[in-house]
Amino acid sequence: MNSSRWYLSRRATKIAAEFGCRPDTLRERLVNALGRRYRKQVASEQLIKAVYGARSKHASHGSLMMIVKGAQSMIAKRKLPYVIKKERNDAGAITLGLYPAAKRLLRKRTTDHGPRANKAPDVPGLPVTQQRRSLRGKSLSRRSDTIPTHNSGKARIT
């Protein structure tokens, strides 16, 4: 098996492959546990047992939340249609659940991404730093046309 295709191995579940989890990692175990209980809240104690095992001494709520943050970053990075919700149940215990994300609204793309985007217009009365400079016919740099240097006014004597 090609090592670059580890996420397509037979052991990987569909949701773990979708998240891009490496096999036998804590994140893969968390994603699989949340995927088995899709659209349901699961108590964090049950998830700790599913991720770390029943007798692990490294199991804590804080370490589980670090793994959840990693899974949330994979959702954002891969633009997956999921969201992980964190809530408290009636007993006050923290629960987590994997749910489908709300459909994203299509935004109209604007063309405000260029070198002149979000710049001040050429308005008389604005400070020089807020006005656009046109370099047509000029070869001066921005610094040399505004700040005199220490040698600019002196003649060189040899």
Stockholm file with secondary structure:
# STOCKHOLM 1.0

chainA/1-158         MNSSRWYLSRRATKIAAEFGCRPDTLRERLVNALGRRYRKQVASEQLIKAVYGARSKHASHGSLMMIVKGAQSMIAKRKLPYVIKKERNDAGAITLGLYPAAKRLLRKRTTDHGPRANKAPDVPGLPVTQQRRSLRGKSLSRRSDTIPTHNSGKARIT
#=GR chainA/1-158 SS CCGGGGGGSTTSCHHHHHHTCCTTSHHHHHHHHHHHTTTSCEEHHHHHHHHHCTTCSSCCHHHHHHHHHHHHHHHHHHTCSEEEEEEECTTSCEEEEEEECCCCCCCCCCSCCSTTTTCCCCCTTSCGGGSCCCCTTCCCCTTTTTSCCTTSSCCCCC
#=GC SS_cons         CCGGGGGGSTTSCHHHHHHTCCTTSHHHHHHHHHHHTTTSCEEHHHHHHHHHCTTCSSCCHHHHHHHHHHHHHHHHHHTCSEEEEEEECTTSCEEEEEEECCCCCCCCCCSCCSTTTTCCCCCTTSCGGGSCCCCTTCCCCTTTTTSCCTTSSCCCCC
//
